[in-house]
Each structure stands twice: as C-alpha cells, then as structure tokens.
Amino acid sequence: MTEAFDVLAALIRVDRSPNLGVAARSLAGAGVPVFPCVVEGKRPLTRRGFLDASSDPEQVAAWWSRTPNANIGIPTGAASGVVVVDVDVHGPHDGRAAYQRATDAGLVDGAGLLARTPTGGTHVYFPATPGKEQRSWQAADVGVDFRGDGGYIIAPPSRRIIDGNVRLYEVADIAAHSVGTVDAGRLRDFLDPRPVAPPRAEGTSVAVDGKRLAAWVAGRSEGERNRSLFWAACRLAENGVSATDALDALGTAAQSAGLGDREITTTVRSAYRATQPASEVTPGGRSQSAGRWFGRAESPPSAALGRAGL
C-alpha cells in the first residue's frame, strides 16, 4: 500500500499544474496509482476503471499521450493508501452542515488535506487504516459520501466546466495538526443512522418487524436506494422473516423510492442468498434450496455479503 503521506505530498506538488499529463506522470512517479477519466468529467476512460490504475510511468505516459487533457482518477482505500470524505455542494444537497456536526463530534479530526471541488464541495483526505477494509458508501440525504475500498476520487489539478467556466480541483488546506485515520463505519452511523429490525416474536406480524425498515427505505435518494433495500432485506432475513414476506414488507417502500418491480425482486432475492445458508428446512420438515424464491428456482448462492456490494 502506498504511504498516505507520499500521496498527500504528491498532490500538493501537482496542485494547479496547467498540464494534466505532467501532473499524472508526477503522481505516478511518487508511487501514486492513477488512471485517466474523461476530459472535464468523472467517467473512467479505461475498460475496468479504477481497477486499471497504475503507477507505471510508461503506462501513465501512454494514457495521457492519447488523451492529454484527461482528468486524473486515484483509487481510494488500500490501493492508494488514502480514503476521502466527499462533502457535496450541488443541487439540493449541501453536506457542509453534516460535516460540521461530525467535526464537532470529533469524528474527522485526522484530516491530512482538503481539496476544493469545482462545484464548491470539499474532498477531505485521510490515511487509510492499515489492514482494515473500509468500503465506499453514500449518505446522499445529508450530502456526504465516503470513498474507500471499491471507489475512486478525481484528484487535483483535474478540471470541469461549471456554468461555462473552467473550475479546478485544487488543494484548499493542509493539516496543521497530527494526521490520523477516520472510522468510516462510525461516521456513517452518526450521519445516517440505520434502523434496527427488532427480534421477531412468535406470532408477530411481519408488518411490525419491517415497519421502520420500510419507512427508511422509502426515504432513500437515488444512488442509495438499491443498497439500502439490500441492507434492509438482510436484516429481515436475519430475523427469520421469509423472503416472500420481506418482499411484501419492503416492496411498496422501494417503489416509493423509485425502484422498479424487477430490481426490487432481484435485490431482495440477492439479500437472502447472501444472508441464509445454501439450504433451509420448511415448516413441514422438507428441505428446499435457499435460492428458490418467489416461485423461481435459482442456483445456490456462492457470494458472501461483502461481494454483494455492501
């Protein structure tokens, strides 16, 4: 894993460089893995996106020779040694108030570098926690995202066109205090707490178990809906609710959030595959495949919860 301080120092050196190709090669020369993104945008230009990131000088030079003004992507998490708290300021979302609450609570004290984004938001860089995976997540309702393992960030001196003007990703501040890691799970729980499905007592209706979960799913924004439905379905599965009842409990809420019927069914089925064993015993004692949901036979699951994207 690249040393976080090397990444931060390299970003400071290339800040506001007029030549994106030179900046990309400089980052790679410092051991920072990079990959090209579309000119003035965020979409990766390589086939596998951030998985193709490289610090190989020849590869990086070849990428930027083909697209000299490509923006610079950096994978977050173990791949680069840094994670980023993304404070959004665009459209209806303004994450600055939520981030201030997290600051007041002492949850983001170890920031090493702040980069201003073209839309007025902030990318707050922290060292990744050695030996601990911290997956990327979104808390769109409060305007704060986390870019960790499985994610990437657009780095200075990349640029975008906003209202007809060129705006840079640029370093806004560097740490004047000790730099440390951030607990991404604790931060998410603080900013966007998730409801807990209570244990299901015998004879209790699924509507009682799933009521709070359904209300929470219904309020999710685009970018969080599918992941939230998956999480809620896993909680019901863990509390002994059948897959069919879970679909009844969460389906209407997921529709309210904007998901289609097919996507809802697929997501709930995936949650039960990830949460329950390969076979289960029906109330009559007959064994059946845990992949047989909603009247369709499916192959037994081979993926763990983490591979399902949470």
C-alpha angles and dihedrals in degrees: 000000000000114000110257093223090055089054093048092046091049092051090052090052095052096040112134093359108163093218116066093190092055090046092051092050091047091053091048090049088057090054096259112141111229138174133189124259128191117289109276090355146082106240114110118245095206122085096244097032116211090003087071093055113135141179091200105125095215094050093047092047090051093051095051094041087062094044109019095181097045115138117245121250124193122192112233130220125031093348093069104013094242135093125196135214105211113209106196125210110178139102112346093341125091113167097183095094092049092047090050089054089052090048092051089050091054095243099125103036097124101065114145102188139009120208121192115226125218092252093054098263129120136240108209112200124210133172112263114247107255113243094003124103114219111184124213117260142174131225095182095167091065096034098245128117132180122221111200135124109356094026145079142207135217106242136208132302090031116120145206136192110245118180089343094307130108110244124186136215097234140170109262102175142355129211118279090182139046115309120225145159128279125230100230095188093052091046092053093048089052096048100035111016116197123221119245120228107229119231110277113244118214110276093014115139118246087232088069093049095044103037098096092039091052092049090050093050091049091058097052120118129226109288092035102052102088095041091048093049089050091051093048092048090051090054092052091047091053089053095055099259113148119244092245092052090047090054090050091048098046105025099084092044091051090049089053089054090055105262122137125238095253093049091048093051093046093049095049091047090051091051092054092047090053096044106039131060123262092264136021137190119245120224088261091057096253116135118232137175114270087220092065102098132156093001096305126111114229134181115262111270120260099179126090123222093265092056090056089071105265 
